[in-house]
Protein backbone atom coordinates (compact mmCIF):
# COMPACT_ATOMS: atom_id res chain seq x y z
CA UNK A 1 0.00 0.00 0.00
CA UNK A 2 1.43 3.38 -1.05
CA UNK A 3 1.57 6.46 1.16
CA UNK A 4 -1.34 7.99 -0.76
CA UNK A 5 -3.61 5.19 0.47
CA UNK A 6 -2.79 5.72 4.12
CA UNK A 7 -3.44 8.43 6.71
CA UNK A 8 -2.53 11.96 5.66
CA UNK A 9 -2.83 15.16 7.69
CA UNK A 10 -4.14 18.16 5.79
CA UNK A 11 -2.92 21.52 7.08
CA UNK A 12 -3.69 25.11 6.14
CA UNK A 13 -3.48 28.62 7.57
CA UNK A 14 -5.38 31.77 6.67
CA UNK A 15 -3.42 34.84 7.61
CA UNK A 16 -3.05 38.60 7.76
CA UNK A 17 -0.72 38.85 4.78
CA UNK A 18 1.50 37.25 2.17
CA UNK A 19 4.94 37.48 3.78
CA UNK A 20 5.33 34.41 6.01
CA UNK A 21 7.97 36.12 8.15
CA UNK A 22 5.69 38.97 9.22
CA UNK A 23 2.09 37.77 8.65
CA UNK A 24 0.04 36.39 11.54
CA UNK A 25 -2.29 33.42 11.87
CA UNK A 26 -6.02 34.17 11.65
CA UNK A 27 -7.43 30.66 11.19
CA UNK A 28 -5.83 27.23 11.12
CA UNK A 29 -7.02 23.72 10.32
CA UNK A 30 -5.49 20.28 10.81
CA UNK A 31 -7.54 17.45 9.28
CA UNK A 32 -6.99 13.69 9.37
CA UNK A 33 -7.76 12.25 5.94
CA UNK A 34 -8.17 8.54 5.19
CA UNK A 35 -9.02 7.29 1.70
CA UNK A 36 -9.68 10.89 0.70
CA UNK A 37 -12.29 11.45 3.40
CA UNK A 38 -12.00 13.51 6.60
CA UNK A 39 -11.70 11.33 9.70
CA UNK A 40 -11.13 14.04 12.29
CA UNK A 41 -10.38 17.72 12.39
CA UNK A 42 -9.16 20.54 14.57
CA UNK A 43 -9.79 24.18 13.79
CA UNK A 44 -8.63 27.42 15.40
CA UNK A 45 -9.58 31.08 15.18
CA UNK A 46 -6.93 33.46 16.48
CA UNK A 47 -6.88 37.05 17.56
CA UNK A 48 -3.69 37.91 15.64
CA UNK A 49 -2.85 40.87 17.85
CA UNK A 50 -2.52 43.19 14.85
CA UNK A 51 -5.11 44.66 12.49
CA UNK A 52 -6.18 42.35 9.68
CA UNK A 53 -5.77 44.33 6.43
CA UNK A 54 -8.89 44.79 4.30
CA UNK A 55 -7.42 42.79 1.41
CA UNK A 56 -6.82 39.83 3.74
CA UNK A 57 -10.37 40.10 5.13
CA UNK A 58 -11.63 40.03 1.55
CA UNK A 59 -9.81 36.73 0.98
CA UNK A 60 -10.79 34.72 4.06
CA UNK A 61 -13.75 36.68 5.42
CA UNK A 62 -12.58 37.01 9.03
CA UNK A 63 -13.11 40.55 10.26
CA UNK A 64 -11.10 42.30 12.96
CA UNK A 65 -14.22 42.42 15.10
CA UNK A 66 -14.81 38.69 14.88
CA UNK A 67 -11.17 37.84 15.49
CA UNK A 68 -11.09 40.04 18.59
CA UNK A 69 -14.39 38.75 19.94
CA UNK A 70 -14.06 35.03 19.18
CA UNK A 71 -10.38 34.39 18.57
CA UNK A 72 -8.01 32.74 21.03
CA UNK A 73 -4.73 34.48 21.89
CA UNK A 74 -2.31 34.11 18.98
CA UNK A 75 0.45 32.49 21.02
CA UNK A 76 -1.90 29.76 22.26
CA UNK A 77 -3.10 29.03 18.73
CA UNK A 78 0.44 28.82 17.36
CA UNK A 79 1.44 26.52 20.22
CA UNK A 80 -1.59 24.27 19.75
CA UNK A 81 -1.10 23.98 15.98
CA UNK A 82 2.59 23.19 16.43
CA UNK A 83 1.78 20.51 19.00
CA UNK A 84 -0.79 18.95 16.69
CA UNK A 85 1.58 18.78 13.71
CA UNK A 86 4.57 17.50 15.64
CA UNK A 87 2.39 14.86 17.26
CA UNK A 88 1.52 13.48 13.85
CA UNK A 89 5.15 13.61 12.73
CA UNK A 90 6.23 11.71 15.80
CA UNK A 91 3.69 9.05 14.83
CA UNK A 92 5.08 8.92 11.28
CA UNK A 93 2.10 10.52 9.52
CA UNK A 94 2.78 12.99 6.69
CA UNK A 95 1.49 16.56 6.89
CA UNK A 96 0.10 17.81 3.59
CA UNK A 97 0.08 21.55 2.86
CA UNK A 98 -0.26 23.32 -0.46
CA UNK A 99 2.77 25.59 -0.83
CA UNK A 100 4.04 24.21 2.46
CA UNK A 101 7.00 26.58 2.64
CA UNK A 102 4.56 29.45 3.26
CA UNK A 103 2.44 27.85 5.98
CA UNK A 104 5.24 26.15 7.87
CA UNK A 105 7.51 29.19 7.72
CA UNK A 106 4.69 31.41 8.98
CA UNK A 107 3.94 29.02 11.83
CA UNK A 108 7.64 28.90 12.69
CA UNK A 109 7.83 32.70 12.67
CA UNK A 110 4.90 32.84 15.08
CA UNK A 111 6.60 30.39 17.44
CA UNK A 112 9.76 32.50 17.34
CA UNK A 113 7.77 35.70 17.83
CA UNK A 114 6.24 34.42 21.07
CA UNK A 115 9.32 32.66 22.40
CA UNK A 116 7.75 29.21 22.00
CA UNK A 117 9.60 25.97 21.18
CA UNK A 118 10.26 25.55 17.47
CA UNK A 119 8.95 22.65 15.44
CA UNK A 120 12.40 21.04 15.51
CA UNK A 121 12.65 21.55 19.28
CA UNK A 122 9.36 19.73 19.73
CA UNK A 123 10.77 16.85 17.67
CA UNK A 124 13.85 16.57 19.85
CA UNK A 125 15.99 18.28 17.24
CA UNK A 126 14.90 15.95 14.44
CA UNK A 127 14.18 17.18 10.93
CA UNK A 128 10.66 18.53 10.38
CA UNK A 129 8.59 16.11 8.35
CA UNK A 130 7.54 14.18 6.46
CA UNK A 131 5.83 16.96 4.54
CA UNK A 132 3.91 16.55 1.29
CA UNK A 133 3.42 19.65 -0.85
CA UNK A 134 1.14 19.09 -3.86
CA UNK A 135 2.31 22.42 -5.29
CA UNK A 136 5.92 21.24 -5.42
CA UNK A 137 5.12 17.66 -6.40
CA UNK A 138 2.78 18.60 -9.27
CA UNK A 139 5.23 21.17 -10.62
CA UNK A 140 7.88 18.44 -10.86
CA UNK A 141 5.62 15.63 -12.07
CA UNK A 142 3.98 17.70 -14.83
CA UNK A 143 6.59 20.39 -15.37
CA UNK A 144 5.51 21.57 -18.80
CA UNK A 145 1.76 21.80 -18.27
CA UNK A 146 0.52 25.26 -19.10
CA UNK A 147 -1.70 27.30 -16.82
CA UNK A 148 -1.77 28.50 -13.26
CA UNK A 149 -0.58 26.45 -10.29
CA UNK A 150 -2.93 27.90 -7.70
CA UNK A 151 -4.74 25.47 -5.42
CA UNK A 152 -7.97 26.10 -7.31
CA UNK A 153 -6.38 25.52 -10.72
CA UNK A 154 -4.53 22.36 -9.73
CA UNK A 155 -7.62 20.92 -8.04
CA UNK A 156 -9.49 21.47 -11.30
CA UNK A 157 -6.70 19.73 -13.24
CA UNK A 158 -6.92 16.63 -11.03
CA UNK A 159 -10.69 16.62 -10.55
CA UNK A 160 -10.53 17.43 -6.83
CA UNK A 161 -13.51 19.29 -5.44
CA UNK A 162 -12.47 22.40 -3.52
CA UNK A 163 -15.10 23.64 -1.09
CA UNK A 164 -14.83 27.26 -0.02
CA UNK A 165 -11.49 28.47 -1.31
CA UNK A 166 -9.44 30.31 1.34
CA UNK A 167 -11.27 28.54 4.12
CA UNK A 168 -8.57 26.77 6.15
CA UNK A 169 -10.53 23.54 6.59
CA UNK A 170 -11.58 23.34 2.94
CA UNK A 171 -8.06 24.07 1.72
CA UNK A 172 -6.48 21.56 4.11
CA UNK A 173 -8.84 18.80 2.98
CA UNK A 174 -8.33 19.70 -0.68
CA UNK A 175 -4.54 19.57 -0.26
CA UNK A 176 -4.69 16.02 1.10
CA UNK A 177 -7.09 14.90 -1.62
CA UNK A 178 -4.87 16.53 -4.22
CA UNK A 179 -1.78 14.69 -2.97
CA UNK A 180 -3.71 11.45 -3.32
CA UNK A 181 -4.87 12.36 -6.84
CA UNK A 182 -1.38 13.34 -8.02
CA UNK A 183 0.01 10.03 -6.78
CA UNK A 184 -2.80 8.22 -8.55
CA UNK A 185 -1.93 9.85 -11.86
CA UNK A 186 1.85 9.67 -11.52
CA UNK A 187 3.15 6.23 -10.47
CA UNK A 188 6.68 7.65 -10.20
CA UNK A 189 5.41 9.80 -7.30
CA UNK A 190 3.34 7.06 -5.67
CA UNK A 191 6.29 4.64 -5.73
CA UNK A 192 8.47 6.84 -3.51
CA UNK A 193 8.55 6.26 0.22
CA UNK A 194 7.66 9.19 2.46
CA UNK A 195 11.23 9.89 3.51
CA UNK A 196 12.49 9.75 -0.07
CA UNK A 197 9.63 11.91 -1.31
CA UNK A 198 10.33 14.49 1.39
CA UNK A 199 14.02 14.64 0.40
CA UNK A 200 13.11 14.81 -3.28
CA UNK A 201 10.84 17.80 -2.71
CA UNK A 202 13.74 19.67 -1.08
CA UNK A 203 15.71 19.14 -4.30
CA UNK A 204 12.78 19.88 -6.63
CA UNK A 205 11.90 23.11 -4.85
CA UNK A 206 15.53 24.32 -4.85
CA UNK A 207 15.86 23.56 -8.56
CA UNK A 208 12.64 25.40 -9.37
CA UNK A 209 13.70 28.42 -7.30
CA UNK A 210 17.07 28.60 -9.05
CA UNK A 211 15.42 28.38 -12.48
CA UNK A 212 12.82 31.01 -11.62
CA UNK A 213 15.44 33.33 -10.15
CA UNK A 214 17.48 33.01 -13.34
CA UNK A 215 14.38 33.77 -15.41
CA UNK A 216 13.64 36.93 -13.41
CA UNK A 217 17.21 38.13 -13.77
CA UNK A 218 17.24 37.50 -17.51
CA UNK A 219 14.00 39.49 -17.76
CA UNK A 220 15.64 42.59 -16.30
CA UNK A 221 15.78 42.27 -12.50
CA UNK A 222 19.46 41.53 -11.75
CA UNK A 223 18.87 41.54 -8.00
CA UNK A 224 15.94 39.10 -7.98
CA UNK A 225 16.19 36.44 -5.27
CA UNK A 226 13.89 33.42 -4.99
CA UNK A 227 14.23 31.56 -1.70
CA UNK A 228 14.88 27.90 -2.46
CA UNK A 229 14.51 26.55 1.07
CA UNK A 230 11.76 23.97 1.63
CA UNK A 231 9.72 23.12 3.69
CA UNK A 232 10.98 25.94 5.96
CA UNK A 233 12.53 29.19 4.85
CA UNK A 234 15.27 30.66 6.96
CA UNK A 235 14.24 32.98 9.80
CA UNK A 236 16.34 35.56 11.54
CA UNK A 237 16.49 35.79 15.32
CA UNK A 238 14.39 38.94 15.23
CA UNK A 239 10.79 38.87 16.39
CA UNK A 240 8.86 41.07 14.01
N, C-alpha and C positions, 0 to 999 in steps of 0.2 A: 504494500500500500504506500503510495507516494505522499509527500507532505501535504499536498493539496486536498487529500481525502481525509485528513486528520484535523484535530482542533487547531483553529487559528484565532488570534485575538485582534479584532479590528480596533483601531485607535484613531481619534481625530480631535483636534482643537479648533475652536473658533476664537478669534482674538481681536485685539484693538488695532492691529496694523499688520504690515507686510514685512517688517524687518524682525527676524526672530530674536535678535539680540536685545531689542528694546520693546517689542510688543508684549502685551500681557494676555493672560488667559481670561476668556469670558465664559466659554462653555467647554466641556470636555466629555468624551464618551469612550468607554472601554467595553467592547462587546465580544463575548465568546460566540464563535461561529463554528458549527459542525455541519458538514454536508451542505454548506451554503445557507444554513438557517440559523437565526439567533438562538442561542441556548441560555443566555444570561447576559445581563448588561448592568453597567454602572454609569451614572451620568452626574455631572456637577455643573452648577452655575456659580460663578465667582463674582465677587465685587472686586474689580481689578485694581482699585485704589487710585486710578487715574481716569480722566474723562474718556469715554469711548467716542472716537471721532464720528461725525455723521456718515462718512462713507463706509465705515465699518458697520455701523448700525444698519445701513441700507443693505449690507450683504447678509448679515446673520439675524437681524431683527431684534436684537437685545438692546433695549434702551438703557441709558444711564439710570433712569428712575427704577427700572425693574432690577437691574444689577445691584443697586444700592439697597433696595428693599428686600430682595429675595436671595441675593448671592451670599455665599459663605466667604470668609476672609480669604484673600488670594493665597496666602502662605499655606493655609490648611488644605486648599484645593490642590496646589502644586504637590504638597507632601503626599496627599492621598492618591493622586494619579501616579506619582512615582512609585509608591508602594505597590499599587496594583500591577503596574507593568513589570517591575522587578520580581514580583511574586510569580508571574507567569514565566519569566525568563529562568528563574531558579528551577521551575518545574519542567523546563525544556520546550515550552510552547512558543511559537513564533508570534511576534507582534507585527501586524500589517498596518502600514500607514502610507497613504498616497502622498508622494513627495516627503518622505520621512525625515529628510534632513531639516526641513522647516519645523515640523512639529516637535521633534526630539531636541533640536537645538533651542527652541523657544522654551520648552519645559526645563531644560538644563539651565538656561539663563534665569528662569524664575527661581529655581532651587538656589543658584548662586546669589541672586538678589536678596533672598531672605535668610541666607546663611544656613541652609538646610543641606543634608548629605546629598552628594551627587548620585546619579544613577550608578556609576561605577563603584562608589563607596558602598552603596546598598547591596552590591553584588560581590562584596569582599575584594574589590579591586579587579574583578574579572572584566573582560570585554563586554560591552553592551550588546545584547542580541540573544538569539537570532532575530533579525529584522527583515521583513519582506516589504519591498517598495514597488508596487505595480508600475509606477511612473518610470522608474529606472529599469525594471525588467522588460517592460513593453518596448521601451526605446531601444534596448539592445536586441530583443528578439525580432522586432519588425522595424529595423532601423530606417528603411527607405520609404515607409508608408507616409504619404502626404497627409496634411491636415493637422489640426491642433492636438495637443497632448494634455488638455485639461481633463479633470476627472470626468466631467460630463461627456466629453468627446470620446474618451477611451471606453467608458461604459457603453456608449452607443456602438462603438466598433465591435465590442465583444458580446453585445446583447445582454448586458447587465442592467437591471432596472435600478435607477437612482431615485430615491424618494424625494425629499425636499433638499435640494442642493444647498450647501452651506449650513445644514443642520448637522451638528457633530455626530449624532447617532446614525443618521442616514448615511453620512459620508464614511463613517467607520465601517458600517455593514457593507456598503458598496465596495470599499477597498478590499475587504476580505473576499467577497464574491468575485471581484475582478482578478485577484491573485489566483483564485481557483480556475477561472475561465481562461486566463493566459496559459496556465500550466496545461489545461485541457487541449488548447490549440497547438502548443509548442512542446512536443515531447522532450526536446533538449533541455527545457527548463524544468519540466516535471521530474526528469531523471536525476537531477542534482539533489544531494542531501542538503539539509538545512544549513549546516556549517559551511559547506562548499558554496552554496548559493549566496550566503551572506558575504563570504570573502569575494566572490565574483562580482557582486554589486559594488563593492568598494572599488574594484578595478574598473568596472563599466562606467561608474559615475565619474571617476577621475579622468578617464579617457574622453568622455563627453565634454566635461568642463574644459579640458585643454583644447579640444577641437573648437568649442564655441568661443572660447577666449581668442583663439587665433582668428576665427571668422570676424569677430568684432574689431580686432586690431587691423585686419586687412581692409575692413570697411571704413576706416578712418578714425578709430578711437585707440591711439597707441598706448593708452594707459589702462585699458579695460582689464579687469580682473574678475574671473569667475571662480568662486571657491569650489575646489574639487573634493573637499572632505565629505565623507558619508559614513555612517548615518548621523554623525554629529559634526557640526562645524566648530572651529576653534573659538573659544571664548576668552576674553581677557579677564584679569582678576577684578576689574571694576564692576561695581553694581550700579547699573544705570536705571 
